[in-house]
Amino acid sequence: MVPSQNYGFALLCGAEEAEAPPRLRLAIWRRLRSWYYRWTESALAQERALKKARKASSIEVCYPSQLSPEDAAQLFARRVREEMKHHIIWLLIDFPLLIPASLAMFIPGPNVFFLFWAIRILGHYHAYEGGKRLLRPDAVRYRPSADLGEWHKVLRDRISEQLEHAVERLEHRTGLRNLRSILLKKIEVKHKRKA
C-alpha cells in the first residue's frame, strides 16, 4: 500500500521472483511475456497485484508507519473495493465488445481482436477474484514500513524538490520498479507552467 499523489494509495506487489532459465521451446514465449510485463509495468501494476493475490500462499500488506493498523486495514479495504469496482465496470464494457470481435473469425489469419478482448476480460475477472481474496481478514497480514512512512511524509509535506530522490530510494529498498509513473503527478508540467 504505497502512498500516491494519483491514487491516494496504490496497490503494488513486490518484485517478481527470478525465473528458472528458459527451455529452448519456451524461450520466445517467456521473452514475449517478459517484454509485455515491462511494457505494462506502470499501467497494469495494480491489476497485477490483485491478480497475484488470487494464488499467493501468503499476503503481507506493508503500510506507512504513521498509520495505525486499524486505519491501514480500513484504507486498504476501501482501495481494494475501488479497484474491484473499476474491474467490474471494465468487464461489463469489454464483454459486449467480444461479440463483434468474434465476427472477425471469418477473416483469414489469427483473430487478434477476439484474443485481445478475451485476455482483457480474463484479466478483469482475475483481478476481481484477487480483490475478493484480499478482503478476507484471515488472508492478509499487515506490517508497518518506515520507508513507506517516510514517503508518505514527503508527499504530505509536498517537498517536490526531494521527490525524485525519494522515489529512487523507495524503488531500491522495496524492489518495485517504475514507481514514478504510478505515484507522482506530472511535476515537470507544473514547473514549465511557472517558467
C-alpha angles and dihedrals in degrees: 000000000000120000109244136184089215103044107020086236124011121213106225132164126221126262115300119255117256112264124230115259107283121250117240095253094051099037095099093047092050092048090051091048091048091049090049092052092050092047093051095038096120101022097055102023095113092044090053090051090056093045093051090051089065094071104019114128091216133008123209119185115205114202135179110282093232090069123082116238090249093052091046091051092050094047091046093050091048091049092048091050090051090052092047090051090049091053094046090052092050091045089056091048097045098044096066089048089061090069098062089039090057089058088068088073088092090064110090115251133037117331099234092166093060092042093052094051092043091053092048092049091050090047093053092046094049091047090052091050090049089051090054089054092048090056092058106100094214093055099059134064121193125218127180117232124205090200092056088044090056091048091049090053092050091052093044092050091044094225093169096175091063098044097092092051092045092051093051091049092048091049090051095047098043100036091233118136135214094014091152094073093046102041108033131064115224099288092172091063091054091051092049091052091053092052 
